Amino acid sequence: MTATVFRHATVIPVDPERRIIEDGAVRVIGNRIDQVGPDADVVGQPGDRVIDCRRKLIIPGLIDAHGHAGHCLIRSLASDTSPAWMKIVTPAYYHATTREFWYADGLVSGLERLRAGVTTGVSIISSMPRSDDPQFAVNHARAYSQMGLREIICTGPAGMPWPRDVTRWEDGSPRRRSISFAEMMEGAEAAIQTLDGSDDGRIRVYLTPFTIVPSLDPSNISTPDQAVTLTPDDRMHARAIRELARRYGIRLHSDAFAGHIRLAFQDKENALLGPDIHLQHCWGISPAEIDILAETGTHVTHAPPGRSTPVIEMMARRINLAITTDGTAPSRHFDMLQTARLFQSVQHVLRNHDRFFFPPGKVLEMITIDAANALGLGHEIGSLESGKKADLVVLDMAQPHLTPDWMPVHRLIHQASGADVETVMVDGRLVMENRKITAVDIGDALAQGQREAAALVERAGLWAHMHDPGWGQLYRTFE
């Protein structure tokens, strides 16, 4: 079997020894890493393909453990009216999207992630999961499969109330109907059956209810007087999620905010907590809820800037926490390096400009191995080690903003961005080389995304939510 050898690079494998190998090499055979070490110690064979990486940096593939499918094609819409944003975009997802829309978004989001060095991306179908049509998930995953990326499709039941109205467009015209909780679960199960483990294991499905306690506010902190006890619907919801996840041996992902964790723990047998789940946000959670996360081994993911998220307090209790983009709407992106830098800056500001918190090495861990562990995939991805899957990124360091070429982890976290990514390998396959992607026609993919986005805006009547840029205004106002 022909091997690929990346030679004479600075290699940051994020391995247990946390080495920085100045003149390093990585040898890949098939879809696995064979050797990582000093160039002189990596033994090649006749016929190996050699890629010279002088003035290049090699890191593990970046991992975005929480993002949203559909968001790439609604970016900026209603971004100036953030309190109403969910109320505007969720009906659009539920009543104006077609199967073609989800494939087009997969193309655009996959391209953005790939060009920024994200080799594994989580994609929740909609802002609030929509699972009534499994083909949405199938079409999104098909685009990622074409590019050779890893994708974790997250699908599951919407938040309360149940049933929920949806509109389907399979025959080109709208057909409205109500979908029960049971039908949402059936759709999620169909997506699991169709997708999980497909594309040689690069496509996975995680069961994703909107929140872990559906009776509470799904997007904000619930105070103790609001979060008192689990309702019968809460208990039914947790039990159904747990039963389906156990049946297929799949992991869970959801959102949680203050109050959710304490209430969920009232039903310890079925609580959506534990080492098989990662929870996004965790805004405003109490010390008691931090204790519950630590006790149950629950993973947490955080998208900066966040709101009152006790990041340091959680990590001090050895809760595994990873950085995510929560991309890409209304005003986010899938550039993990820029997101990591924002996280570091925000934490410094929140801690009275104490720049001793979150040195660059820890931040890099939070978008590689810590993120892999949050997904339950740390044994396969997240670091460059012999026997692991060959997911790696090559960055061009021979650039003004990355010169001088020293302290490479600092350079990566302080100055680099996704635009510096030159070559990407996923599962042993070069999916981008010298910034060139051959699996899809970029121009055609972007044109398709533009068409589907415009069609969605027309169907949903969203033109009113395209606002002027606020010329000359210190504080946004509206006519």
C-alpha positions in Angstrom: 0.0 0.0 0.0 1.4 3.4 -1.0 2.2 5.7 1.9 2.2 9.5 2.0 5.0 11.2 4.0 4.9 14.8 5.0 8.6 15.8 5.6 10.5 18.7 7.1 7.5 20.3 8.8 7.1 21.7 12.2 4.8 19.1 13.7 2.5 19.8 16.7 0.9 16.4 17.2 -1.0 17.2 20.5 0.1 13.8 21.6 0.4 12.7 25.3 4.0 14.1 25.4 2.8 17.4 23.9 5.8 17.5 21.6 6.8 20.3 19.3 8.9 18.7 16.5 10.8 21.4 14.7 12.0 19.3 11.8 9.4 16.6 11.8 7.6 14.2 9.6 4.3 12.3 9.5 3.9 9.1 7.5 0.4 7.8 6.6 -0.5 4.4 5.3 -4.1 3.9 4.2 -6.3 5.9 6.5 -4.0 5.6 9.6 -1.0 7.4 10.9 2.0 5.2 10.7 4.8 7.3 12.2 5.2 10.8 13.7 8.5 12.1 14.8 11.8 13.9 13.9 12.3 13.7 10.1 15.5 11.7 10.5 13.6 9.0 12.5 10.6 8.5 10.2 11.4 5.6 7.9 10.0 5.7 4.5 9.8 3.1 1.7 10.5 3.2 -2.0 7.3 4.4 -3.7 6.1 6.6 -0.9 4.7 9.9 -2.0 6.7 12.6 -0.3 5.3 16.1 0.3 8.0 18.7 1.3 6.7 20.8 4.1 9.5 23.3 4.8 8.1 26.4 6.4 4.9 24.6 7.0 3.1 23.6 10.2 1.3 20.3 10.7 -1.5 20.0 13.3 -4.3 17.5 13.9 -7.5 18.2 12.0 -9.6 20.8 13.8 -12.9 19.7 15.3 -16.0 21.8 15.6 -18.3 20.0 18.1 -21.3 22.2 17.7 -22.7 24.0 14.6 -25.9 24.2 12.7 -26.9 22.9 9.3 -28.9 25.5 7.3 -27.2 28.5 8.9 -24.8 29.1 6.1 -27.7 30.0 3.8 -29.4 32.4 6.2 -26.4 34.4 7.4 -27.0 38.0 8.4 -30.8 37.6 8.0 -32.4 39.3 11.1 -29.0 39.7 12.7 -29.8 43.2 13.8 -32.8 42.0 15.8 -31.2 39.4 17.9 -34.0 39.1 20.6 -36.4 38.0 17.8 -33.9 36.0 15.8 -35.0 32.5 16.8 -38.7 33.5 16.3 -37.9 34.6 12.7 -35.5 31.8 11.5 -37.1 28.8 13.1 -40.4 29.1 11.2 -38.4 29.6 8.0 -36.6 26.3 8.7 -39.9 24.5 9.6 -42.0 25.9 6.8 -39.9 27.1 3.9 -36.9 24.7 3.4 -36.8 22.0 0.8 -34.6 18.9 0.5 -32.5 20.7 -2.1 -31.9 23.5 0.4 -30.2 21.1 2.8 -27.9 19.7 0.2 -26.9 23.1 -1.0 -26.2 24.2 2.6 -24.1 21.0 3.0 -22.0 22.1 0.0 -21.4 25.6 1.3 -20.8 24.7 4.9 -18.6 21.8 4.0 -16.5 24.0 1.8 -16.1 26.7 4.4 -15.1 24.1 7.1 -12.7 22.3 4.7 -10.9 25.5 3.7 -10.5 26.4 7.4 -9.0 23.1 8.3 -12.1 21.7 10.1 -12.0 17.9 9.4 -14.8 17.0 11.7 -18.0 19.1 12.0 -21.2 18.7 14.0 -24.3 19.8 12.1 -27.6 20.1 13.9 -30.5 20.1 11.4 -31.9 23.6 11.8 -31.7 25.9 14.8 -34.2 23.8 16.7 -33.7 20.2 15.4 -36.1 19.2 12.7 -36.3 15.4 12.2 -39.7 14.8 10.5 -38.0 14.3 7.1 -34.9 12.2 7.4 -33.9 13.2 3.8 -32.8 16.6 5.2 -30.1 14.9 7.1 -29.3 12.5 4.3 -28.9 15.3 1.8 -26.6 17.4 4.1 -24.4 14.4 4.8 -24.2 13.6 1.1 -22.5 16.9 0.5 -19.9 16.3 3.2 -19.4 12.8 1.9 -18.6 14.2 -1.6 -15.8 16.4 0.0 -14.5 13.5 2.1 -15.1 15.3 5.4 -16.3 13.8 8.7 -19.7 15.0 9.7 -21.8 14.3 12.8 -25.4 14.8 11.9 -27.5 15.8 14.9 -31.2 15.2 14.7 -33.9 14.7 17.2 -37.2 16.0 18.6 -38.0 19.7 18.6 -38.8 21.5 21.8 -42.3 21.8 23.3 -45.1 22.3 22.6 -45.9 19.0 20.8 -47.2 18.5 18.2 -45.5 21.0 15.9 -46.6 22.2 12.5 -44.3 21.7 9.6 -44.5 22.3 5.9 -43.2 19.9 3.3 -42.3 20.8 -0.3 -41.6 17.5 -2.0 -44.0 18.1 -4.9 -43.0 21.7 -5.3 -46.0 23.2 -3.4 -46.4 23.5 0.4 -48.2 20.8 2.3 -48.7 21.6 6.0 -49.3 19.1 8.8 -48.7 18.5 12.5 -45.9 16.3 13.7 -46.2 14.5 17.0 -43.3 13.8 19.4 -43.5 10.1 18.3 -43.2 11.0 14.7 -40.2 13.2 15.4 -38.5 10.3 17.1 -39.4 8.0 14.2 -37.7 10.5 11.8 -34.6 10.6 13.9 -34.5 6.8 14.0 -34.7 6.7 10.2 -31.8 9.1 9.9 -29.8 6.9 12.3 -30.6 3.8 10.3 -29.7 5.4 7.0 -26.6 7.4 7.9 -24.8 6.3 11.1 -21.5 4.7 10.2 -21.8 5.4 6.5 -19.1 6.6 4.2 -16.6 4.3 5.9 -17.5 5.6 9.2 -17.0 9.3 8.4 -20.7 10.1 8.8 -22.1 9.6 12.2 -25.5 10.5 13.8 -26.0 11.7 17.3 -29.4 11.9 18.9 -30.1 15.6 19.7 -33.2 16.9 21.5 -33.4 20.6 21.5 -32.7 20.8 25.2 -32.4 18.2 28.0 -35.5 19.5 29.9 -38.1 20.6 27.4 -40.5 22.3 29.9 -37.9 25.0 30.6 -36.9 28.0 28.5 -35.0 26.4 25.6 -32.6 29.3 25.0 -32.1 31.1 28.3 -31.3 30.8 32.0 -34.2 29.5 34.2 -34.0 30.8 37.7 -34.7 28.5 40.7 -38.3 29.6 41.1 -38.8 28.7 37.4 -36.9 25.4 37.5 -38.7 23.5 40.3 -39.5 20.0 39.2 -39.6 17.7 36.2 -43.0 17.4 34.5 -44.4 14.2 33.2 -43.5 15.3 29.6 -39.9 16.0 30.8 -39.6 12.4 32.1 -41.2 10.9 29.0 -38.8 12.9 26.8 -35.7 11.8 28.6 -36.8 8.1 28.8 -37.6 8.1 25.0 -34.3 9.6 24.1 -32.4 7.2 26.3 -34.2 4.2 24.9 -33.5 5.1 21.3 -29.9 5.9 22.0 -29.3 2.6 23.7 -31.1 0.7 21.0 -28.5 1.9 18.4 -25.5 2.6 20.7 -25.3 6.2 19.7 -24.2 9.3 21.5 -26.2 12.3 22.5 -25.8 16.1 22.1 -28.1 18.9 23.4 -28.3 22.4 24.8 -28.5 23.2 28.5 -28.8 26.3 30.5 -29.1 27.2 34.2 -31.8 25.1 35.8 -31.7 22.3 33.2 -29.0 20.3 34.7 -30.4 20.4 38.3 -33.8 19.3 37.1 -32.5 16.6 34.7 -30.7 15.0 37.6 -34.0 14.5 39.4 -34.4 11.4 37.2 -31.0 9.9 37.5 -31.9 6.8 35.6 -32.8 8.6 32.4 -31.1 12.0 32.8 -29.5 13.3 29.6 -26.2 13.6 31.5 -23.1 11.4 31.5 -20.0 10.6 29.5 -22.0 9.7 26.4 -23.3 13.3 25.9 -21.9 16.8 25.4 -23.9 19.8 26.3 -23.6 23.2 24.5 -23.8 26.6 26.3 -24.4 25.9 30.0 -25.0 29.6 30.5 -25.4 30.7 34.2 -25.2 27.2 35.7 -24.8 27.1 39.5 -22.0 25.5 41.5 -24.4 22.7 42.3 -24.9 22.1 38.6 -21.2 22.2 38.0 -20.9 19.5 40.7 -23.5 17.4 38.8 -21.6 17.7 35.5 -18.4 16.6 37.2 -20.0 13.7 39.1 -21.7 12.4 35.9 -18.7 12.9 33.6 -20.7 15.0 31.2 -18.8 16.9 28.5 -19.4 20.6 27.8 -18.9 22.7 24.6 -18.7 26.5 24.5 -19.1 29.0 21.8 -17.5 32.4 22.6 -18.4 34.9 23.7 -21.2 33.0 25.5 -23.3 34.4 28.3 -22.2 34.0 31.9 -20.7 30.6 31.2 -18.5 29.5 34.2 -15.8 28.1 31.9 -12.9 28.2 34.4 -15.0 26.9 37.3 -16.1 23.9 35.2 -12.6 23.1 34.0 -11.2 23.5 37.6 -13.5 20.5 38.4 -11.9 18.6 35.5 -15.0 18.8 33.3 -13.9 18.3 29.7 -14.7 21.5 27.8 -14.2 22.2 24.1 -14.5 25.4 22.0 -17.1 25.4 19.2 -18.2 27.9 16.6 -22.0 27.5 17.0 -21.8 28.6 13.4 -22.6 30.1 11.2 -25.7 32.4 11.6 -26.5 35.1 12.3 -23.0 36.5 12.3 -20.6 33.7 13.0 -18.2 31.6 10.8 -16.6 28.1 10.8 -13.0 29.3 11.3 -12.0 27.5 14.5 -8.7 29.3 14.8 -10.4 32.7 14.9 -13.0 31.3 17.2 -10.3 30.0 19.5 -8.6 33.4 19.6 -12.0 35.1 20.4 -12.4 32.6 23.3 -9.0 33.4 24.7 -9.6 37.2 24.4 -13.0 37.1 26.0 -11.8 35.0 29.0 -8.9 37.4 29.5 -11.4 40.4 29.6 -13.8 38.6 31.9 -10.9 37.8 34.3 -9.8 41.4 34.7 -7.4 41.2 31.8 -5.5 38.4 33.4 -3.6 37.0 30.5 -2.2 34.1 32.4 -5.5 32.2 31.9 -5.7 29.9 28.8 -2.2 29.9 27.4 -2.0 29.0 23.7 -1.3 25.3 24.3 -4.5 24.8 26.3 -6.5 26.7 23.7 -5.1 24.4 20.9 -6.1 21.3 23.0 -9.7 22.7 23.2 -10.2 22.6 19.4 -8.4 19.2 18.9 -8.1 16.5 21.5 -10.6 18.0 24.0 -13.1 18.3 21.2 -12.5 14.8 20.1 -13.0 13.5 23.7 -16.3 15.5 23.9 -17.5 13.6 20.8 -16.3 10.3 22.2 -13.8 10.0 19.4 -10.5 10.8 21.2 -9.3 7.2 20.6 -9.5 7.9 16.8 -9.0 11.6 16.1 -7.8 14.8 17.8 -4.1 14.1 17.8 -1.4 12.8 15.5 -0.4 9.4 16.9 0.6 6.1 15.4 -2.5 4.0 14.8 -5.0 6.9 14.8 -7.0 8.1 11.9 -5.0 10.3 9.5 -6.8 13.6 9.9 -4.3 16.4 9.6 -3.9 20.0 8.5 -0.9 21.8 6.9 -0.6 25.5 7.3 1.7 27.8 5.3 3.9 29.7 7.8 5.9 31.5 5.2 3.8 34.6 5.5 4.3 38.1 6.9 1.9 37.7 9.8 3.4 34.4 10.8 7.1 35.5 10.6 9.4 35.1 12.5 9.0 31.3 12.5 9.3 30.5 16.1 7.0 29.7 19.1 4.7 27.9 16.7 1.8 27.2 19.1 1.7 30.9 19.9 1.8 31.8 16.2 -1.1 29.5 15.5 -3.4 30.7 18.2 -2.4 34.4 18.2 -2.1 35.1 14.5 -3.1 32.3 12.2 -6.6 31.9 10.6 -8.3 29.4 8.4 -7.1 31.2 5.4 -3.6 30.0 6.2 -4.6 26.3 5.8 -2.9 25.0 2.6 -3.5 21.2 2.7 -6.0 19.0 4.5 -6.1 15.2 4.8 -9.1 13.3 6.2 -9.1 9.6 6.8 -5.8 9.3 4.8 -7.2 11.1 1.8 -6.0 14.5 0.6 -9.2 16.4 0.3 -7.5 19.8 -0.3 -4.0 20.3 -1.6 -2.4 23.6 -2.1 -5.8 25.2 -1.5 -7.3 23.2 -4.4 -10.4 21.1 -3.9 -11.3 18.7 -6.7 -14.2 16.7 -5.3 -16.7 19.5 -6.0 -16.8 22.5 -8.3 -16.6 25.4 -5.9 -18.2 27.8 -8.3 -21.2 25.6 -9.0 -21.6 24.8 -5.3 -21.7 28.4 -4.3 -24.1 29.3 -7.1 -26.4 26.5 -6.0 -26.2 27.8 -2.4 -27.0 31.3 -3.6 -30.1 30.1 -5.6 -31.4 28.0 -2.7 -30.9 30.9 -0.2 -32.8 33.3 -2.5 -35.6 30.8 -3.0 -35.9 30.3 0.8 -36.1 34.1 1.4 -38.8 34.3 -1.2 -40.9 31.4 0.2 -40.5 32.6 3.8 -41.0 36.3 3.1 -37.7 37.2 4.8 -36.8 40.2 2.6 -38.0 42.5 5.4 -35.2 41.1 7.6 -32.5 42.4 5.3 -31.6 45.6 7.0 -29.4 48.6 6.0 -25.9 48.7 7.6 -26.7 51.5 9.9 -24.6 54.2 8.3 -23.7 57.0 10.8 -25.5 55.4 13.7 -23.8 54.9 17.0 -26.6 52.8 18.2 -28.8 50.7 15.9 -32.3 52.2 15.4 -35.1 51.3 13.0 -37.7 53.3 11.1 
